[in-house]
Amino acid sequence: MEEATKTGSRDSLREQMRMAEALLFAATEPLDEATLRARLPEDADIPLIIECLQRDYAVRGVHLAKVGDGWRFRTADDLAFLLQRDQTDERKLSRAALEALAIIAYHQPVTRAEIEEIRGVSVRLDVLLETGWVRMRGRRRTPGRPVTYGTTPEFLDHFALESLRDLPGLDELKGAGLLDATLPPGFSVPQPIDSELTDDEDPLDDGDEGDFDNDERDGTDG
């Protein structure tokens, strides 16, 4: 009787793994635990299912990777070269846009005025917002209530990061030649805030999402 129960449990787990596999395969964006739980049987152990799928795919051509708060299938890192020949990157950003993206990634939450202060020149954020890698987070609790910006789950997915904590640190940036080996004393790489809103941010106002370019048209930040 006990053996039959164990067999039934294994069969149930395998079936639930198949169901989760189908959902993850068909998804166009990472699926979080709540989404999977809503689609799978009530007794489904989501963490166990994810763990089993990750183990099963660990030696295959695609892996089940964690992206932000969700999971998605991704080509194994050592096989990425096979896809490069056919890959067309439609998101070709200018150097200025890439610099602004880096500032947002490391300094978020950050306002447009703060980005311009770091870069020393004015910036336009519409291109970055259109890529889907940058989003409007909220409004800073300061005079003028400027809009704050941060990165999105699509940014993490594109750059194969599980979370913002996986952004390259000081030693990695220096090793890649992206920072001068001789840096000013006390120089450090900012630690981005990986949360929805901070204590000095308010939620966006109604209509903000549909009018993200407003601060660039009127020359103000927010």
C-alpha positions as CSV (number, residue, x, y, z in Angstrom):
1,M,0.0,0.0,0.0
2,E,2.8,2.4,1.0
3,E,4.7,1.5,-2.3
4,A,1.6,2.3,-4.3
5,T,1.2,5.7,-2.6
6,K,4.9,6.5,-3.4
7,T,4.4,5.5,-7.0
8,G,1.3,7.6,-7.2
9,S,3.1,10.6,-5.8
10,R,5.9,10.2,-8.3
11,D,3.5,9.9,-11.2
12,S,1.6,13.0,-10.0
13,L,4.9,14.9,-9.7
14,R,5.9,13.9,-13.2
15,E,2.6,15.0,-14.6
16,Q,2.8,18.3,-12.9
17,M,6.3,18.7,-14.2
18,R,5.1,18.1,-17.7
19,M,2.4,20.7,-17.2
20,A,4.8,23.3,-15.8
21,E,7.2,22.5,-18.7
22,A,4.5,23.2,-21.2
23,L,3.6,26.5,-19.6
24,L,7.2,27.7,-19.4
25,F,7.9,26.6,-22.9
26,A,5.0,28.5,-24.3
27,A,5.5,31.6,-22.2
28,T,6.9,34.8,-23.9
29,E,8.2,36.1,-20.6
30,P,9.4,34.6,-17.3
31,L,6.6,33.0,-15.2
32,D,6.6,33.6,-11.4
33,E,5.5,31.1,-8.7
34,A,2.1,32.8,-8.4
35,T,1.4,32.3,-12.1
36,L,2.4,28.7,-12.1
37,R,0.4,28.0,-9.0
38,A,-2.7,29.5,-10.5
39,R,-2.4,27.1,-13.6
40,L,-1.3,23.9,-11.8
41,P,-3.2,21.6,-9.5
42,E,-3.8,22.8,-6.0
43,D,-1.4,20.2,-4.5
44,A,1.5,21.1,-6.8
45,D,4.7,21.8,-5.0
46,I,6.0,24.6,-7.2
47,P,9.6,24.9,-5.6
48,L,10.0,21.1,-6.0
49,I,8.8,21.1,-9.6
50,I,11.1,23.9,-10.5
51,E,14.0,22.2,-8.8
52,C,13.3,18.9,-10.6
53,L,13.0,20.7,-14.0
54,Q,16.3,22.6,-13.4
55,R,18.0,19.4,-12.6
56,D,16.6,17.6,-15.7
57,Y,17.6,20.4,-18.0
58,A,21.0,21.1,-16.4
59,V,22.8,18.9,-19.0
60,R,20.6,19.8,-22.0
61,G,20.8,22.4,-24.7
62,V,18.4,24.7,-22.8
63,H,18.3,25.5,-19.1
64,L,15.5,26.6,-16.8
65,A,16.9,29.9,-15.6
66,K,15.6,32.2,-12.9
67,V,15.0,35.7,-14.1
68,G,14.0,38.2,-11.5
69,D,11.0,36.6,-9.6
70,G,10.3,34.2,-12.4
71,W,11.7,31.4,-14.5
72,R,12.1,30.8,-18.2
73,F,13.9,28.4,-20.6
74,R,17.1,29.8,-22.0
75,T,19.8,28.5,-24.4
76,A,22.7,27.0,-22.5
77,D,25.5,29.5,-22.2
78,D,28.1,27.3,-23.9
79,L,25.8,26.9,-26.9
80,A,25.0,30.6,-27.4
81,F,27.5,30.8,-30.3
82,L,25.2,28.5,-32.4
83,L,22.5,31.2,-32.5
84,Q,24.7,34.2,-33.1
85,R,24.8,33.7,-36.9
86,D,21.0,34.0,-37.2
87,Q,20.5,36.5,-34.5
88,T,19.4,40.0,-35.5
89,D,19.6,42.5,-32.7
90,E,17.0,45.2,-33.4
91,R,18.0,47.1,-30.3
92,K,21.1,48.9,-31.5
93,L,21.7,51.7,-29.0
94,S,24.0,54.7,-29.4
95,R,26.9,55.1,-27.0
96,A,24.9,57.9,-25.2
97,A,22.0,55.5,-24.7
98,L,24.2,52.8,-23.5
99,E,25.8,55.1,-21.0
100,A,22.4,56.2,-19.8
101,L,21.3,52.6,-19.5
102,A,24.4,51.8,-17.4
103,I,23.7,54.7,-15.1
104,I,20.1,53.6,-14.6
105,A,21.1,50.0,-14.0
106,Y,23.6,50.9,-11.2
107,H,22.0,54.0,-9.7
108,Q,18.4,53.1,-9.8
109,P,16.1,54.6,-8.7
110,V,17.4,57.6,-10.5
111,T,15.8,60.7,-12.1
112,R,16.6,62.2,-15.5
113,A,18.3,65.2,-13.8
114,E,20.5,62.8,-11.8
115,I,21.4,60.9,-15.0
116,E,22.4,64.2,-16.7
117,E,24.4,65.3,-13.7
118,I,26.4,62.0,-13.8
119,R,26.9,62.2,-17.6
120,G,27.4,65.9,-17.7
121,V,25.1,66.3,-20.7
122,S,21.4,66.1,-21.4
123,V,19.8,62.7,-22.2
124,R,16.7,61.4,-23.9
125,L,15.2,58.3,-22.3
126,D,12.4,57.5,-24.9
127,V,14.7,55.1,-26.8
128,L,15.5,53.2,-23.7
129,L,11.9,53.1,-22.6
130,E,10.9,51.7,-26.0
131,T,13.4,48.8,-25.7
132,G,11.5,47.6,-22.7
133,W,14.7,47.5,-20.6
134,V,13.9,50.7,-18.7
135,R,10.7,51.7,-16.9
136,M,9.2,54.6,-14.9
137,R,9.3,53.5,-11.3
138,G,7.6,56.3,-9.4
139,R,8.0,59.9,-8.3
140,R,10.7,61.2,-6.0
141,R,9.4,62.9,-2.8
142,T,11.2,66.2,-3.6
143,P,10.0,69.5,-5.0
144,G,8.7,69.0,-8.5
145,R,8.2,65.2,-7.8
146,P,10.5,64.1,-10.6
147,V,10.0,60.7,-12.2
148,T,12.4,57.9,-11.1
149,Y,13.6,55.3,-13.6
150,G,14.8,51.7,-13.2
151,T,15.3,48.5,-15.2
152,T,12.8,45.8,-16.0
153,P,12.7,42.0,-16.0
154,E,13.3,42.2,-19.8
155,F,16.6,43.9,-19.0
156,L,17.6,41.1,-16.6
157,D,16.5,38.5,-19.2
158,H,18.4,40.1,-22.1
159,F,21.7,40.4,-20.2
160,A,21.2,36.9,-18.5
161,L,21.0,38.2,-15.0
162,E,19.0,36.6,-12.2
163,S,18.8,39.8,-10.3
164,L,20.4,43.3,-10.1
165,R,22.9,41.8,-7.6
166,D,24.4,40.0,-10.5
167,L,25.5,43.2,-12.2
168,P,29.3,43.2,-12.7
169,G,31.2,44.6,-9.7
170,L,34.3,46.8,-9.6
171,D,36.8,44.0,-10.1
172,E,34.8,42.5,-13.0
173,L,34.5,45.9,-14.7
174,K,38.2,46.5,-14.4
175,G,39.0,43.0,-15.6
176,A,36.8,43.6,-18.7
177,G,38.6,46.8,-19.5
178,L,35.5,48.9,-18.8
179,L,37.1,50.9,-16.0
180,D,40.6,52.3,-15.8
181,A,42.9,50.2,-13.6
182,T,44.0,53.4,-11.7
183,L,40.9,54.8,-10.1
184,P,40.5,57.7,-7.7
185,P,40.8,56.7,-4.0
186,G,37.5,55.6,-2.5
187,F,35.9,54.9,-5.9
188,S,33.2,52.3,-5.7
189,V,30.5,50.8,-7.9
190,P,26.9,51.8,-6.8
191,Q,24.6,49.1,-5.5
192,P,21.2,49.4,-7.3
193,I,18.1,49.1,-5.2
194,D,16.2,45.9,-6.2
195,S,12.7,46.8,-4.9
196,E,9.5,48.2,-6.2
197,L,9.6,51.6,-4.4
198,T,11.9,53.2,-1.8
199,D,10.9,55.3,1.1
200,D,11.5,58.5,-0.9
201,E,9.4,57.4,-3.9
202,D,5.6,57.7,-4.4
203,P,3.6,55.6,-6.9
204,L,3.2,57.0,-10.4
205,D,0.3,59.3,-11.0
206,D,-2.6,58.3,-13.3
207,G,-1.6,58.8,-16.9
208,D,2.2,58.8,-16.2
209,E,2.7,55.5,-18.1
210,G,1.1,56.9,-21.2
211,D,3.0,60.1,-21.2
212,F,6.6,59.1,-20.4
213,D,8.1,61.6,-22.8
214,N,6.5,64.7,-21.2
215,D,9.5,65.7,-19.1
216,E,11.6,65.6,-22.3
217,R,9.2,67.9,-24.2
218,D,8.9,70.5,-21.5
219,G,12.5,70.4,-20.3
220,T,11.7,69.4,-16.8
221,D,12.3,66.2,-14.9
222,G,8.9,65.0,-13.8
